Amino acid sequence: MEEILSVLKPITQAVQLLQARKSMADVRSTVEMCVDLSAMQVCKILNMYTPSEDYEVKVTKEFIHEIQKLMQERDGPDANKKPHNLLMDTKMIYAVHFDFCPSPIRLEDIEVPEVLELEGFLTKI
């Protein structure tokens, strides 16, 4: 379960980034919120973000540069040497186990009420 949740964390943080306030006063909290995203991913999201005309202002270049600077400080000098991916691995597969609990109700004993008008859809065998 932890493995699946760890893959979903970057998606959750990207959604939170899109919903967060994007003023210069919020730079530090934005960086702290995006711990599982790289500086390149955050900057790409912010550059591509188109705010709603009625409710939000456009993300400023200064805000993006400040985010990038703080994230690079946070990640350290070795962050530029790591391979960066903008997208997630879409070929990742997880085994999911669903427990089967057989029902004591016998389906052939169920009477479908005529009020539902399902005669054309269901055939009793």
DSSP file (Angstrom, degrees, kcal/mol; ACC not computed):
  #  RESIDUE AA STRUCTURE BP1 BP2  ACC     N-H-->O    O-->H-N    N-H-->O    O-->H-N    TCO  KAPPA ALPHA  PHI   PSI    X-CA   Y-CA   Z-CA
    1    1 A M     >        0   0    0      0, 0.0     4,-2.4     0, 0.0     5,-0.2   0.000 360.0 360.0 360.0 -41.7    0.0    0.0    0.0
    2    2 A E  H  >  +     0   0    0      1,-0.2     4,-2.4     2,-0.2     5,-0.2   0.874 360.0  55.9 -60.3 -37.1    2.8    2.4    0.9
    3    3 A E  H  > S+     0   0    0      2,-0.2     4,-1.1     1,-0.2    -1,-0.2   0.909 109.3  45.4 -63.2 -42.1    4.4    1.8   -2.6
    4    4 A I  H  > S+     0   0    0      1,-0.2     4,-1.4     2,-0.2     3,-0.4   0.920 113.0  50.0 -67.5 -43.8    1.2    2.8   -4.3
    5    5 A L  H  X S+     0   0    0     -4,-2.4     4,-1.2     1,-0.2    -2,-0.2   0.861 105.5  57.1 -63.9 -35.1    0.7    5.9   -2.1
    6    6 A S  H  < S+     0   0    0     -4,-2.4    -1,-0.2     1,-0.2    -2,-0.2   0.826 105.8  50.8 -66.7 -29.4    4.3    7.0   -2.7
    7    7 A V  H  < S+     0   0    0     -4,-1.1     4,-0.5    -3,-0.4    -1,-0.2   0.819 109.8  50.5 -74.3 -30.5    3.6    7.0   -6.5
    8    8 A L  H  X S+     0   0    0     -4,-1.4     4,-2.4     1,-0.2    -2,-0.2   0.671  89.6  82.1 -81.3 -17.0    0.5    9.2   -5.9
    9    9 A K  H  X S+     0   0    0     -4,-1.2     4,-2.7     1,-0.2     5,-0.2   0.906  89.3  50.4 -57.8 -45.9    2.3   11.8   -3.8
   10   10 A P  H  > S+     0   0    0      0, 0.0     4,-2.1     0, 0.0    -1,-0.2   0.884 111.1  50.0 -61.5 -34.9    3.7   13.8   -6.7
   11   11 A I  H  > S+     0   0    0     -4,-0.5     4,-2.2     2,-0.2    -2,-0.2   0.931 111.3  48.4 -66.2 -44.6    0.3   13.9   -8.3
   12   12 A T  H  X S+     0   0    0     -4,-2.4     4,-2.4     1,-0.2    -1,-0.2   0.911 112.4  48.6 -60.7 -43.3   -1.2   15.1   -5.1
   13   13 A Q  H  X S+     0   0    0     -4,-2.7     4,-2.3     2,-0.2    -1,-0.2   0.860 108.5  53.5 -68.2 -34.7    1.5   17.8   -4.7
   14   14 A A  H  X S+     0   0    0     -4,-2.1     4,-2.0    -5,-0.2    -1,-0.2   0.907 110.3  47.6 -64.8 -40.6    1.0   18.9   -8.3
   15   15 A V  H  X S+     0   0    0     -4,-2.2     4,-1.6     2,-0.2    -2,-0.2   0.914 111.9  49.5 -65.5 -42.6   -2.7   19.4   -7.6
   16   16 A Q  H  X S+     0   0    0     -4,-2.4     4,-1.5     1,-0.2    -2,-0.2   0.881 108.4  54.5 -63.4 -37.0   -2.0   21.3   -4.4
   17   17 A L  H  < S+     0   0    0     -4,-2.3    -1,-0.2     1,-0.2    -2,-0.2   0.911 107.9  49.0 -61.7 -42.7    0.5   23.5   -6.3
   18   18 A L  H  < S+     0   0    0     -4,-2.0    -1,-0.2     1,-0.2    -2,-0.2   0.832 115.7  43.9 -66.5 -31.3   -2.2   24.4   -8.8
   19   19 A Q  H  < S+     0   0    0     -4,-1.6    -1,-0.2    -5,-0.1    -2,-0.2   0.661  96.2  97.2 -87.5 -16.8   -4.6   25.3   -6.0
   20   20 A A  S  < S-     0   0    0     -4,-1.5     2,-0.1    -3,-0.2    -3,-0.0  -0.248  84.9 -96.7 -74.1 158.7   -2.2   27.2   -3.9
   21   21 A R        -     0   0    0      1,-0.1    -1,-0.1    35,-0.0    -2,-0.1  -0.478  30.3-152.6 -69.3 146.6   -1.7   30.9   -3.8
   22   22 A K        +     0   0    0     -2,-0.1    38,-0.4    35,-0.1     2,-0.2  -0.373  45.3 125.8-124.0  53.6    1.1   32.1   -6.0
   23   23 A S  S >  S-     0   0    0     36,-0.1     3,-1.7     1,-0.1     4,-0.2  -0.666  74.1-106.0-104.2 165.6    2.3   35.3   -4.4
   24   24 A M  G >  S+     0   0    0      1,-0.3     3,-1.0    -2,-0.2     4,-0.3   0.784 119.8  61.5 -61.8 -26.8    5.9   36.1   -3.4
   25   25 A A  G 3  S+     0   0    0      1,-0.2    -1,-0.3     2,-0.1     4,-0.3   0.700 102.5  52.4 -71.2 -18.1    4.8   35.7    0.2
   26   26 A D  G <> S+     0   0    0     -3,-1.7     4,-2.0     1,-0.2    -1,-0.2   0.296  77.2 101.4-101.3   9.0    3.9   32.1   -0.5
   27   27 A V  H <> S+     0   0    0     -3,-1.0     4,-2.2     1,-0.2     5,-0.2   0.944  82.8  46.0 -60.9 -50.6    7.2   31.0   -2.1
   28   28 A R  H  > S+     0   0    0     -4,-0.3     4,-2.3     1,-0.2    -1,-0.2   0.913 113.6  48.0 -63.0 -43.9    8.6   29.2    1.0
   29   29 A S  H  > S+     0   0    0     -4,-0.3     4,-1.5     1,-0.2    -1,-0.2   0.848 110.4  53.4 -66.8 -32.2    5.4   27.3    1.8
   30   30 A T  H  X S+     0   0    0     -4,-2.0     4,-1.3     2,-0.2    -1,-0.2   0.915 109.6  47.4 -66.8 -42.6    5.1   26.3   -1.9
   31   31 A V  H  < S+     0   0    0     -4,-2.2     3,-0.3     1,-0.2    -2,-0.2   0.910 112.3  50.0 -64.3 -42.1    8.6   24.8   -1.8
   32   32 A E  H  < S+     0   0    0     -4,-2.3     3,-0.4     1,-0.2    -1,-0.2   0.806 109.1  53.2 -66.1 -29.1    7.9   23.0    1.4
   33   33 A M  H  < S+     0   0    0     -4,-1.5     2,-0.7     1,-0.2     3,-0.3   0.794 102.9  58.2 -75.1 -28.9    4.6   21.6    0.0
   34   34 A C    ><  +     0   0    0     -4,-1.3     3,-0.9    -3,-0.3    -1,-0.2  -0.378  59.7 138.8-102.5  54.0    6.3   20.1   -3.1
   35   35 A V  T 3  S+     0   0    0     -2,-0.7    -1,-0.2    -3,-0.4    -2,-0.1   0.774  73.9  47.1 -71.1 -25.8    8.9   17.8   -1.5
   36   36 A D  T 3  S+     0   0    0     -3,-0.3     2,-0.4   -27,-0.1    -1,-0.2   0.382  99.9  81.2 -97.9   4.0    8.3   14.9   -4.0
   37   37 A L  S <  S-     0   0    0     -3,-0.9     2,-0.1   -28,-0.1    -3,-0.0  -0.848  77.3-125.6-107.9 146.3    8.5   17.2   -7.1
   38   38 A S     >  -     0   0    0     -2,-0.4     4,-2.3    47,-0.2     5,-0.2  -0.432  26.6-110.6 -81.9 163.9   11.7   18.3   -8.8
   39   39 A A  H  > S+     0   0    0      1,-0.2     4,-2.5     2,-0.2     5,-0.2   0.881 120.5  54.4 -60.1 -37.9   12.4   22.0   -9.4
   40   40 A M  H  > S+     0   0    0      1,-0.2     4,-2.1     2,-0.2    -1,-0.2   0.901 108.5  47.9 -64.6 -40.6   12.1   21.3  -13.1
   41   41 A Q  H  > S+     0   0    0      2,-0.2     4,-2.4     1,-0.2    -2,-0.2   0.924 113.1  47.3 -66.2 -44.2    8.6   19.8  -12.6
   42   42 A V  H  X S+     0   0    0     -4,-2.3     4,-2.6     1,-0.2    -2,-0.2   0.925 113.5  47.9 -63.9 -44.6    7.4   22.6  -10.5
   43   43 A C  H  X S+     0   0    0     -4,-2.5     4,-2.5     2,-0.2    -1,-0.2   0.888 111.4  50.9 -64.8 -38.5    8.7   25.3  -12.9
   44   44 A K  H  X S+     0   0    0     -4,-2.1     4,-1.9    -5,-0.2    -1,-0.2   0.929 111.3  47.8 -64.4 -44.6    7.1   23.5  -15.8
   45   45 A I  H  X S+     0   0    0     -4,-2.4     4,-0.9     1,-0.2    -2,-0.2   0.930 114.4  46.4 -61.0 -45.5    3.7   23.3  -14.1
   46   46 A L  H  < S+     0   0    0     -4,-2.6     3,-0.3     1,-0.2    13,-0.2   0.875 111.9  50.7 -67.4 -37.0    3.9   27.0  -13.1
   47   47 A N  H  < S+     0   0    0     -4,-2.5    -1,-0.2     1,-0.2    -2,-0.2   0.848 114.7  43.4 -68.2 -33.1    5.0   28.1  -16.6
   48   48 A M  H  < S+     0   0    0     -4,-1.9    -1,-0.2    -5,-0.2    -2,-0.2   0.578  89.0 114.1 -87.8  -9.6    2.1   26.1  -18.2
   49   49 A Y     <  -     0   0    0     -4,-0.9    10,-0.3    -3,-0.3    -3,-0.0  -0.429  47.2-165.9 -69.2 129.0   -0.5   27.3  -15.7
   50   50 A T        -     0   0    0     -2,-0.2     3,-0.1     8,-0.1     8,-0.1  -0.949  16.5-143.2-115.0 109.9   -3.2   29.5  -17.1
   51   51 A P        -     0   0    0      0, 0.0     2,-0.3     0, 0.0     7,-0.1  -0.288  25.6 -96.5 -72.7 156.9   -5.2   31.1  -14.2
   52   52 A S     >  -     0   0    0      1,-0.1     4,-2.1     5,-0.1     3,-0.3  -0.546  32.1-134.5 -67.3 132.8   -8.9   31.8  -14.3
   53   53 A E  T  4 S+     0   0    0     -2,-0.3    -1,-0.1     1,-0.2     5,-0.1   0.837  99.5  46.1 -62.5 -33.9   -9.4   35.4  -15.5
   54   54 A D  T  4 S+     0   0    0      1,-0.1    -1,-0.2     3,-0.0     3,-0.1   0.787 123.9  25.6 -81.5 -27.6  -12.0   36.2  -12.8
   55   55 A Y  T  4 S+     0   0    0     -3,-0.3     2,-0.3     1,-0.1    -2,-0.2   0.711 113.2  41.5-114.8 -24.0  -10.3   34.8   -9.8
   56   56 A E     <  -     0   0    0     -4,-2.1     2,-0.3   -35,-0.0    -1,-0.1  -0.862  62.4-128.9-131.9 159.8   -6.5   34.6  -10.1
   57   57 A V        -     0   0    0     -2,-0.3    -5,-0.1     1,-0.1   -35,-0.1  -0.697  43.3 -88.6-101.3 160.0   -3.6   36.6  -11.4
   58   58 A K        -     0   0    0     -2,-0.3     2,-0.3     1,-0.1    -1,-0.1  -0.364  46.6-103.6 -67.0 144.2   -0.9   35.3  -13.7
   59   59 A V        -     0   0    0    -10,-0.3    -1,-0.1   -13,-0.2     2,-0.1  -0.548  41.5-130.0 -70.1 126.7    2.1   33.6  -12.1
   60   60 A T     >  -     0   0    0    -38,-0.4     4,-1.8    -2,-0.3     5,-0.1  -0.422   8.6-125.8 -80.6 154.4    5.0   36.0  -12.3
   61   61 A K  H  > S+     0   0    0      1,-0.2     4,-2.7     2,-0.2     5,-0.2   0.850 112.2  58.4 -63.9 -35.1    8.4   35.1  -13.6
   62   62 A E  H  > S+     0   0    0      2,-0.2     4,-2.4     1,-0.2    -1,-0.2   0.904 104.7  50.4 -62.2 -41.0    9.9   36.4  -10.3
   63   63 A F  H  > S+     0   0    0      2,-0.2     4,-2.4     1,-0.2    -1,-0.2   0.928 112.2  46.8 -61.9 -45.8    7.8   33.9   -8.4
   64   64 A I  H  X S+     0   0    0     -4,-1.8     4,-2.6     1,-0.2    -2,-0.2   0.909 112.8  49.1 -64.6 -42.6    8.9   31.0  -10.6
   65   65 A H  H  X S+     0   0    0     -4,-2.7     4,-2.5     2,-0.2    -1,-0.2   0.895 111.6  49.2 -64.7 -39.7   12.6   32.0  -10.4
   66   66 A E  H  X S+     0   0    0     -4,-2.4     4,-2.5     2,-0.2     5,-0.2   0.908 111.6  49.2 -66.7 -41.2   12.4   32.3   -6.6
   67   67 A I  H  X S+     0   0    0     -4,-2.4     4,-2.5     2,-0.2     5,-0.2   0.941 112.4  48.6 -59.7 -47.7   10.7   28.8   -6.4
   68   68 A Q  H  X S+     0   0    0     -4,-2.6     4,-2.2     1,-0.2    -2,-0.2   0.909 111.6  49.3 -60.7 -43.4   13.5   27.4   -8.6
   69   69 A K  H  X S+     0   0    0     -4,-2.5     4,-1.9     1,-0.2    -1,-0.2   0.931 113.5  45.2 -63.2 -47.0   16.2   29.0   -6.6
   70   70 A L  H  X S+     0   0    0     -4,-2.5     4,-2.3     1,-0.2    -1,-0.2   0.874 112.9  50.7 -66.7 -37.0   14.8   27.7   -3.2
   71   71 A M  H  X S+     0   0    0     -4,-2.5     4,-2.5    -5,-0.2    -1,-0.2   0.881 109.7  50.0 -69.5 -36.3   14.2   24.2   -4.6
   72   72 A Q  H  X S+     0   0    0     -4,-2.2     4,-1.2    -5,-0.2    -1,-0.2   0.869 111.4  49.3 -68.8 -35.3   17.8   24.0   -6.0
   73   73 A E  H  < S+     0   0    0     -4,-1.9    -2,-0.2    -5,-0.2    -1,-0.2   0.908 112.6  48.5 -65.2 -41.8   19.1   25.1   -2.6
   74   74 A R  H  < S+     0   0    0     -4,-2.3    -2,-0.2     1,-0.2    -1,-0.2   0.906 113.3  45.8 -64.4 -43.0   16.9   22.5   -0.9
   75   75 A D  H  < S-     0   0    0     -4,-2.5     3,-0.3     1,-0.2    -1,-0.2   0.687 106.5-138.7 -78.2 -18.5   18.0   19.7   -3.2
   76   76 A G    ><  -     0   0    0     -4,-1.2     3,-1.2     1,-0.2     4,-0.3  -0.147  34.7 -57.8  86.4 176.4   21.7   20.6   -3.0
   77   77 A P  G >  S+     0   0    0      0, 0.0     3,-0.7     0, 0.0     4,-0.2   0.730 128.6  61.7 -70.4 -22.4   24.4   20.7   -5.6
   78   78 A D  G >> S+     0   0    0     -3,-0.3     3,-1.0     1,-0.2     4,-0.8   0.560  80.1  86.5 -80.4  -6.6   24.0   17.1   -6.7
   79   79 A A  G X4 S+     0   0    0     -3,-1.2     3,-0.5     1,-0.3    -1,-0.2   0.835  83.9  55.9 -63.5 -32.4   20.4   17.6   -7.8
   80   80 A N  G <4 S+     0   0    0     -3,-0.7    -1,-0.3    -4,-0.3    -2,-0.1   0.706 102.4  57.1 -73.4 -18.4   21.6   18.7  -11.3
   81   81 A K  G <4 S+     0   0    0     -3,-1.0    -1,-0.2    -4,-0.2    -2,-0.2   0.691  88.3  91.1 -85.1 -19.2   23.4   15.5  -11.8
   82   82 A K  S << S-     0   0    0     -4,-0.8     2,-0.2    -3,-0.5    -3,-0.0  -0.463  90.0-103.7 -74.6 146.8   20.4   13.3  -11.2
   83   83 A P        -     0   0    0      0, 0.0     2,-0.4     0, 0.0    -1,-0.1  -0.534  38.9-147.1 -69.5 136.4   18.3   12.3  -14.2
   84   84 A H        -     0   0    0     -2,-0.2     2,-0.5    -4,-0.1    -4,-0.0  -0.874  13.2-167.7-109.7 137.1   15.1   14.4  -14.4
   85   85 A N        -     0   0    0     -2,-0.4   -47,-0.2     1,-0.1   -44,-0.1  -0.986  11.8-165.8-120.2 130.5   11.8   13.2  -15.7
   86   86 A L  S    S+     0   0    0     -2,-0.5     2,-0.2     2,-0.1    -1,-0.1   0.840  77.8  49.6 -78.4 -33.2    9.0   15.7  -16.3
   87   87 A L  S    S-     0   0    0      1,-0.1     2,-0.1     0, 0.0   -46,-0.0  -0.644  86.7-111.8-106.4 161.1    6.4   12.9  -16.6
   88   88 A M        -     0   0    0     -2,-0.2     2,-0.8     1,-0.1    -1,-0.1  -0.477  42.2 -92.4 -84.3 161.3    5.6   10.0  -14.4
   89   89 A D    >   -     0   0    0      1,-0.2     3,-0.8    -2,-0.1    -1,-0.1  -0.655  39.1-173.8 -74.8 110.0    6.2    6.4  -15.4
   90   90 A T  T 3  S+     0   0    0     -2,-0.8    -1,-0.2     1,-0.2    -2,-0.0   0.576  77.0  65.2 -84.1  -9.0    2.9    5.3  -17.0
   91   91 A K  T 3  S+     0   0    0      2,-0.1     2,-0.2    -3,-0.0    -1,-0.2   0.362  70.8 124.6 -93.3   5.5    4.0    1.7  -17.4
   92   92 A M    <   -     0   0    0     -3,-0.8     2,-0.4     1,-0.0    -4,-0.0  -0.490  43.4-165.8 -69.1 129.9    4.2    1.1  -13.7
   93   93 A I        -     0   0    0     -2,-0.2     2,-0.4     2,-0.0    -2,-0.1  -0.960   7.2-166.8-123.1 135.6    2.1   -1.9  -12.7
   94   94 A Y        -     0   0    0     -2,-0.4     2,-0.4   -90,-0.0    -2,-0.0  -0.964  23.0-124.4-121.1 137.9    1.0   -2.8   -9.2
   95   95 A A        -     0   0    0     -2,-0.4     2,-0.5     2,-0.0    -2,-0.0  -0.677  28.3-163.7 -77.9 129.3   -0.5   -6.1   -8.1
   96   96 A V        -     0   0    0     -2,-0.4     2,-0.5     2,-0.0    -2,-0.0  -0.960   3.7-155.2-117.9 133.3   -3.8   -5.5   -6.3
   97   97 A H        -     0   0    0     -2,-0.5     2,-0.5     2,-0.0    -2,-0.0  -0.934   7.3-171.1-113.3 122.0   -5.5   -8.1   -4.2
   98   98 A F        -     0   0    0     -2,-0.5     2,-0.2     2,-0.0    -2,-0.0  -0.955  22.4-131.0-111.1 123.7   -9.2   -8.1   -3.6
   99   99 A D        -     0   0    0     -2,-0.5     2,-0.6     1,-0.0    -2,-0.0  -0.507  17.6-140.0 -71.8 139.2  -10.6  -10.6   -1.1
  100  100 A F        -     0   0    0     -2,-0.2    -1,-0.0     2,-0.0    -2,-0.0  -0.900  18.2-176.1-104.1 123.1  -13.5  -12.6   -2.3
  101  101 A C        -     0   0    0     -2,-0.6    -2,-0.0     0, 0.0     2,-0.0  -0.936  23.5-135.8-117.2 106.2  -16.3  -13.2    0.2
  102  102 A P        -     0   0    0      0, 0.0    -2,-0.0     0, 0.0     0, 0.0  -0.321  19.9-123.8 -63.9 142.6  -19.0  -15.5   -1.3
  103  103 A S        -     0   0    0      2,-0.1     0, 0.0     1,-0.1     0, 0.0  -0.649   1.9-143.9 -87.5 140.9  -22.5  -14.4   -0.6
  104  104 A P  S    S+     0   0    0      0, 0.0     2,-0.4     0, 0.0    -1,-0.1   0.580  75.6 100.7 -77.3  -7.6  -25.0  -16.7    1.1
  105  105 A I  S    S-     0   0    0      1,-0.0     2,-0.6     2,-0.0    -2,-0.1  -0.651  71.4-139.4 -82.0 127.6  -27.7  -15.3   -1.1
  106  106 A R    >   -     0   0    0     -2,-0.4     3,-1.6     1,-0.2     4,-0.4  -0.779   5.3-149.6 -88.1 121.2  -28.6  -17.6   -4.0
  107  107 A L  G >  S+     0   0    0     -2,-0.6     3,-1.2     1,-0.3    -1,-0.2   0.809  94.2  61.6 -62.8 -30.8  -29.2  -15.4   -7.1
  108  108 A E  G 3  S+     0   0    0      1,-0.2    -1,-0.3    17,-0.1    -2,-0.0   0.680 100.5  56.0 -71.2 -14.3  -31.7  -17.8   -8.6
  109  109 A D  G <  S+     0   0    0     -3,-1.6     2,-0.3     2,-0.1    -1,-0.2   0.517  83.3 105.8 -91.7  -6.2  -33.9  -17.3   -5.6
  110  110 A I    <   -     0   0    0     -3,-1.2     2,-0.6    -4,-0.4    -3,-0.0  -0.588  59.3-150.6 -79.8 132.0  -34.1  -13.5   -6.0
  111  111 A E        -     0   0    0     -2,-0.3    -2,-0.1     0, 0.0    -3,-0.0  -0.908   9.7-142.5-102.0 123.0  -37.4  -12.1   -7.3
  112  112 A V        -     0   0    0     -2,-0.6     6,-0.0     1,-0.1     2,-0.0  -0.744  25.0-117.0 -85.8 125.0  -37.0   -8.8   -9.3
  113  113 A P    >   -     0   0    0      0, 0.0     3,-1.3     0, 0.0     5,-0.3  -0.339  11.1-135.2 -62.9 139.3  -39.9   -6.5   -8.6
  114  114 A E  G >  S+     0   0    0      1,-0.3     3,-1.7     2,-0.2     5,-0.2   0.729  99.3  75.6 -66.5 -21.6  -42.1   -5.7  -11.7
  115  115 A V  G 3  S+     0   0    0      1,-0.3    -1,-0.3     2,-0.1    -3,-0.0   0.796  86.4  62.0 -60.2 -29.1  -42.1   -2.0  -10.7
  116  116 A L  G <  S-     0   0    0     -3,-1.3    -1,-0.3     1,-0.0    -2,-0.2   0.646  97.2-143.0 -74.1 -14.0  -38.5   -1.8  -11.9
  117  117 A E    <   +     0   0    0     -3,-1.7     3,-0.2    -4,-0.2    -3,-0.1   0.920  51.2 141.1  51.8  53.5  -39.7   -2.7  -15.5
  118  118 A L    >>  +     0   0    0     -5,-0.3     4,-2.4     1,-0.1     3,-0.9   0.155  24.6 114.6-107.6  16.5  -36.6   -4.8  -16.3
  119  119 A E  T 34 S+     0   0    0      1,-0.3    -1,-0.1     2,-0.2    -2,-0.0   0.873  79.5  47.2 -57.8 -39.3  -38.4   -7.6  -18.2
  120  120 A G  T 34 S+     0   0    0     -3,-0.2    -1,-0.3     1,-0.2    -2,-0.1   0.689 117.2  43.4 -75.4 -18.3  -36.6   -6.7  -21.4
  121  121 A F  T <4 S+     0   0    0     -3,-0.9     2,-0.4     1,-0.1    -2,-0.2   0.755 111.2  52.0 -98.0 -29.5  -33.2   -6.6  -19.8
  122  122 A L     <  -     0   0    0     -4,-2.4     2,-0.4     2,-0.0    -1,-0.1  -0.885  56.6-169.0-116.2 141.5  -33.2   -9.6  -17.5
  123  123 A T        -     0   0    0     -2,-0.4     2,-0.4    -3,-0.1    -3,-0.0  -0.991  19.5-138.3-126.8 123.2  -34.0  -13.2  -18.3
  124  124 A K              0   0    0     -2,-0.4   -16,-0.0     1,-0.1    -2,-0.0  -0.671 360.0 360.0 -82.5 129.9  -34.5  -15.7  -15.5
  125  125 A I              0   0    0     -2,-0.4    -1,-0.1     0, 0.0   -17,-0.1   0.402 360.0 360.0-100.7 360.0  -32.8  -19.0  -16.2
